Amino acid sequence: MKAALGLDFGTESVRAVLVDLRGRELASVAARYPHGQIVDALPGSKRPLPPHYALQHPLDWPGAAARAVRAALRQAGLGAAEVVGIGVDFTSCTMLPTTRDGTPLCLLDEFAAEPLAWPKLWKHHGAQRQTDRINAVARRRGEKFLARYGGAIGLEWFFPKMMETLELAPRAYAAAEVWLEAGDWFVWQLVGGPAETLPRSTCQAGYKGLWSAADGYPSEAFLRAVHPKFARVVQDKMPGRLLAPGVAAGGLVPAMAKRFGLRAGTPVSTAVIDAHAGVPGAGAAEPGTLVMVMGTSSCHMLNSRVGRSVPGIAGVVRDGILPGFFGYETGQAAVGDAFDWLRKLTGRRDLAALGREAAALPPGADGVRCVDWFNGCRTPLMDGALKGAFAGLGLHHRPAHLYRALLEASACGVRWIVELLCDGGVPVKRFIATGGLPHHDPFIVQVYADVLGEPITVHPSKQGPALGAAILGALAAGAFTSPADAIRAMAVRPGAAVFEPNRAHRARYRALYAEYRRLGDFLAARK
């Protein structure tokens, strides 16, 4: 038996999935990161981190991955030689500074106590001032890369996070010899080699690093206009090769092969953003299908044959998701995070029980309204500083009303995104949901279907991004001649659940969506 290994790096844990070349899941094992999200204080320190910081420990990633892979091999009863290829998906933009040999800066004694020398998790929101300046300079100069990102770059992206360190921790910035995405760092550790040849993902670079195949990274002149000491950051601190996901970055080095229980030389795919891996993992090989990867946050990806610059869209990259298409990315900065926040805020232990109570309520949550910007608005306003709100509360309302209102607001956010794409000339014909939330609670998917007024298919795999990573690993190994062939062989499965919209709720949700937009306009104007 031959199998591909998919490594899916999430916010709290990594999952190793072994899949045979016909798409049968042979094993699935998750391993938590010992340090999880570092949001209160650095390990071993009692000094509180500033607000909006979200960091991680770089050694958690290979350590947890090795535990998961060895357990998955035992579960599947496979030997090292039967794993033909390895695919890696990772949260993005999670990034870090390293020395020239790949040592994370935070592991050096000199910088262990400097928060900005540690990896910044995708949800790190410390770079608002830097984001505002980069956007202002880009608009003033008429930089054409803005059009690829709907007119604004995001708070969570690569260049703002680098610039934050330049301004707030200049010694750490000066010592950093390489800046890179965590997914690229992990693949680099797997395949080895000097910094000059480290494999950088065109997916991560295109969506989070302002790169395009036609124009490369932003110009030295633009970066100098942003900050004089930022001018040569690309030439001096961003070495490497740019490769597409599914292309072999190299073979597994012996030290990592021994650690993971795999065969040295096993082909490793270039990394891909975790949500983007959900597109092949959901069996979406055709254009016009919006794949909603719903987890801590949500990313919505669409392959299209048309290329359009749509204001508010978080990114459009040619061949960014699958070859031959324009890949569009949109997203919501807090979904599962927001649901869990509300659960904790209301003192509930069980989100599923709260969902059952909310399902018994009528559409509209008995007058409670919500705007779901509790971690800012990613698409379409691209503003991490925006705040969410509840309105219409009375003494008779219970936690279930708040939860239903929050869920309806999240669905309204998706409807806004869909309208934006369609009005911009990018057709959306079909919806697929994947990730943890759709399998955890079908009520969530039903509300989304009702608010959108469209059927939503839930892919039967509970590990869509991990399956997508495994497909890319198989491609890197040369097991298939094209991405479409690999997707059809490994990800198109019978038994998908389809949630049809309740037509009786159409008018109610049309009115609720209009209220969502008005309340959003009010909050955005008061920022």
Order of alpha helices (4+ residues) and beta strands (2+ residues): beta-beta-beta-alpha-beta-beta-alpha-alpha-alpha-beta-alpha-beta-alpha-alpha-alpha-beta-beta-alpha-beta-beta-alpha-beta-beta-beta-beta-alpha-alpha-beta-beta-alpha-beta-alpha-alpha-beta-alpha-alpha-beta-alpha
